Amino acid sequence: MSTARRWLLVTGASRGIGRAIALKLAQDGYGIIAHCRSAPERLAPLCAEIAAVGSEARALAFDIADRAAVAAALESELIAHGPPYGVICNAGLAQDGTFAGMSGEAWDTVLTANLDGFYNVLQPLMLPMIRQRRGGRVVVLSSVAGQIGNRGQVNYSAAKAGLIGAAKALALELASRGITVNCVAPGLIETDMIAAAPREDLLKLIPAGRIGRAEEVAALVSYLCSDAAAYVTRQVIGINGGLC
C-alpha cells in the first residue's frame, strides 16, 4: 500500500449511496477498496471513474453476512496491502412487512446482514488499524428508521438502532487511538430502495419538501473522513430534511 495515499474500504459500493460515497472519497484523494456482495466485475465502471479523477481503486467481493467469507477476504486484503485507514460500513438490506406477519427468516436476514455485518467487517480490521498508529475513520450508515422507527420496518429499525449503539461503544474504545467512529443516519434518499414508494405521500413527511440525494450523504461522509473531523466521534448525524 502506498504510504502517500490513505485507503478506505467502502462496503456496498456498487450502487446508490455507497457508490456516491466511493466517488466522493476518491475525489478527495483517498484510494478506494470498493466492495460488493458478488461479481466484482460489476465494480469495473466505478473503478474506472475513480481512476478518471486521479485516484486508485480495487474491488473486493464478499457477503457481509457470511463471517467466514468476510474473514478470508479481509485476511487476503491485509496480507497483500496492509490495513486501510478507514471503513465506511454502508452495505445492508431491508425486507419490509408488518411485524405481525413477519417471518423468522425476514427477521434473521435483515438483522444478520445489517448488524452482524458490522462485526464481520470491522472486527478483523480493528487491531491492524490500531497497530499502524495512523489514526483512522469508521463511518457507519444507520438510518432515520433506527432513530424513530418506521412502520413496516421493525426488523430494519431494530438493526439500524443496534448499529448506533454498537458504533457509540466502539467509539469509546478507539478514541484514544485517534480513530473516530460516527454514524450517519439518512432519511429518504433517491435510491432503488424508495423507487416504488408513493412519492407524494413521502414528500408530505419531509419538512424540506424533497427527497435527498446520495451525493449529499456522500458529502457528509467525506467530512467525517477528513482531518477536519478529527475531534468528531461517537456522534449520530441525521441527514433527513427535518424528518426527525
C-alpha positions in Angstrom: 0.0 0.0 0.0 1.3 3.4 -1.0 2.4 5.4 2.1 1.3 8.6 0.3 -2.3 7.6 -0.1 -4.8 6.7 2.6 -7.1 3.8 1.6 -10.8 3.4 2.7 -12.9 0.4 2.4 -16.4 1.2 1.3 -18.9 -1.7 1.6 -21.9 -1.8 -0.7 -20.2 0.4 -3.3 -21.7 -0.9 -6.4 -24.8 1.4 -6.4 -26.8 4.1 -4.6 -25.3 5.8 -1.5 -22.3 3.5 -1.4 -21.3 4.3 -5.0 -21.7 8.1 -4.4 -19.6 7.8 -1.2 -16.8 5.9 -3.0 -16.7 8.5 -5.8 -16.7 11.5 -3.5 -13.9 10.0 -1.3 -11.9 9.2 -4.5 -12.3 12.9 -5.5 -10.9 13.8 -2.0 -7.8 11.8 -2.9 -8.4 8.6 -1.0 -7.7 5.2 -2.5 -10.9 3.2 -2.5 -11.4 -0.5 -1.7 -14.7 -0.9 -3.4 -16.8 -3.8 -2.0 -19.9 -5.6 -3.4 -21.6 -8.8 -2.4 -20.6 -10.8 -5.5 -19.4 -10.4 -9.1 -16.6 -7.9 -8.6 -16.7 -7.2 -12.3 -19.7 -5.1 -11.5 -17.4 -2.6 -9.9 -15.3 -2.1 -13.0 -17.2 1.0 -14.1 -16.8 2.6 -10.7 -13.1 1.8 -10.6 -12.7 3.4 -14.0 -14.5 6.5 -12.8 -12.2 6.6 -9.7 -9.1 6.3 -12.0 -10.5 9.1 -14.1 -10.5 11.5 -11.2 -6.9 10.7 -10.4 -7.2 8.2 -7.6 -6.8 4.4 -7.3 -9.3 1.6 -6.6 -9.5 -2.1 -6.3 -12.5 -4.4 -6.0 -13.4 -6.8 -3.2 -16.3 -9.2 -3.1 -17.9 -11.0 -0.1 -21.3 -11.4 1.6 -21.1 -9.3 4.8 -23.4 -11.8 6.4 -21.0 -14.7 5.9 -18.5 -14.4 8.7 -16.0 -16.9 7.3 -16.1 -15.5 3.8 -15.5 -11.9 5.2 -12.6 -13.1 7.3 -11.0 -14.8 4.4 -11.3 -11.9 2.1 -10.1 -9.4 4.6 -7.1 -11.6 5.6 -6.1 -11.7 2.0 -6.5 -7.9 1.7 -4.4 -7.3 4.8 -1.6 -9.6 3.6 -1.5 -8.0 0.2 -2.0 -4.4 1.1 -2.0 -3.8 4.8 -4.8 -2.3 6.9 -7.0 0.5 5.5 -7.0 4.0 7.0 -10.8 3.7 7.5 -14.0 1.8 6.8 -17.4 3.0 5.6 -20.0 0.4 6.6 -22.7 1.1 4.1 -23.8 -2.4 2.9 -27.1 -3.7 4.2 -30.6 -4.7 3.2 -34.3 -4.4 4.0 -37.2 -6.9 3.9 -40.2 -4.9 4.8 -43.5 -6.1 6.1 -45.8 -5.8 9.1 -44.4 -7.3 12.2 -47.5 -9.5 12.8 -46.9 -11.2 9.5 -43.1 -11.1 9.5 -41.4 -14.4 9.1 -38.4 -15.5 11.2 -36.4 -15.6 8.0 -37.1 -12.0 7.2 -36.1 -11.0 10.8 -32.9 -13.1 10.7 -31.9 -12.0 7.3 -32.1 -8.3 8.0 -30.5 -8.5 11.4 -27.7 -10.7 10.2 -26.9 -8.6 7.2 -27.1 -5.2 8.9 -26.0 -5.9 12.5 -23.8 -9.0 12.2 -22.2 -7.4 9.2 -20.9 -4.6 11.4 -19.0 -7.2 13.4 -17.9 -9.3 10.5 -16.3 -6.4 8.6 -14.9 -4.3 11.4 -13.7 -6.8 14.0 -10.9 -8.3 11.8 -9.6 -4.8 10.9 -9.5 -3.2 14.3 -6.2 -4.5 15.6 -4.4 -4.0 12.3 -5.8 -0.4 12.1 -4.7 0.3 15.7 -1.3 -1.1 15.2 -0.5 1.1 12.3 -0.7 4.1 14.6 -2.0 6.5 12.0 -5.4 7.1 13.5 -8.3 6.3 11.2 -12.0 6.7 10.5 -15.1 4.5 10.8 -18.4 5.7 9.4 -21.4 3.5 9.9 -24.5 4.1 7.8 -27.6 3.8 10.1 -31.0 5.2 9.1 -33.7 7.5 10.4 -35.6 4.2 10.9 -33.0 3.4 13.6 -33.8 6.7 15.4 -37.5 6.9 15.3 -38.7 3.6 13.9 -40.7 3.1 10.7 -44.0 1.3 10.1 -43.4 -2.0 8.2 -39.7 -2.0 9.1 -39.5 -3.4 12.7 -36.6 -5.6 11.7 -34.8 -2.9 9.8 -35.4 -0.3 12.5 -34.0 -2.8 15.1 -30.9 -3.5 13.1 -30.2 0.2 12.4 -30.8 1.2 16.0 -28.4 -1.6 17.0 -25.7 -0.1 14.8 -26.0 3.2 16.6 -25.4 1.5 19.9 -22.5 -0.5 18.6 -20.8 2.5 16.9 -21.1 4.6 20.1 -19.5 1.8 22.1 -16.7 1.2 19.6 -16.0 5.0 19.5 -15.2 4.8 23.2 -12.8 2.0 22.7 -11.0 3.7 19.8 -11.0 7.4 20.8 -7.6 7.3 22.5 -6.1 5.7 19.3 -7.1 8.6 17.2 -9.7 6.5 15.3 -13.1 8.2 15.1 -16.4 6.3 14.9 -19.5 8.0 13.8 -23.0 7.2 12.4 -24.7 8.8 9.5 -28.5 8.4 9.6 -30.0 9.2 6.2 -33.7 9.8 5.7 -35.4 9.3 2.4 -32.7 9.3 -0.3 -33.1 8.9 -4.0 -32.1 5.3 -4.4 -33.5 2.0 -5.6 -34.9 1.4 -2.1 -37.6 4.0 -2.5 -38.1 3.8 -6.3 -41.5 2.1 -5.9 -42.7 4.1 -3.0 -45.6 6.6 -3.4 -43.7 9.9 -4.0 -46.4 12.3 -3.0 -47.0 10.5 0.3 -43.3 10.6 1.1 -43.0 14.3 0.4 -45.7 15.0 2.9 -43.5 13.6 5.7 -40.4 15.7 4.9 -40.3 19.3 6.1 -37.8 20.2 3.4 -40.3 19.1 0.8 -37.9 16.9 -1.2 -36.1 13.6 -1.3 -32.4 13.7 -0.5 -29.6 12.9 -2.9 -26.9 10.3 -2.5 -24.3 12.9 -3.2 -25.5 14.9 -0.1 -24.9 11.8 2.1 -21.5 11.4 0.4 -20.5 14.9 1.3 -21.3 14.3 4.9 -19.2 11.1 5.0 -16.4 13.0 3.2 -16.3 15.5 6.1 -16.3 12.8 8.7 -13.3 11.1 7.0 -11.4 14.3 6.7 -8.7 15.6 9.1 -11.1 18.5 9.9 -13.3 16.0 11.7 -10.6 14.6 14.0 -12.5 15.8 17.1 -15.9 14.4 16.0 -16.6 11.0 17.3 -19.4 9.0 18.9 -22.0 11.1 17.0 -25.1 10.2 15.1 -25.7 12.8 12.4 -29.0 12.8 10.6 -29.4 13.9 7.0 -33.1 13.7 6.5 -34.6 17.1 5.5 -36.0 17.6 9.0 -37.8 14.3 9.1 -36.7 13.9 12.8 
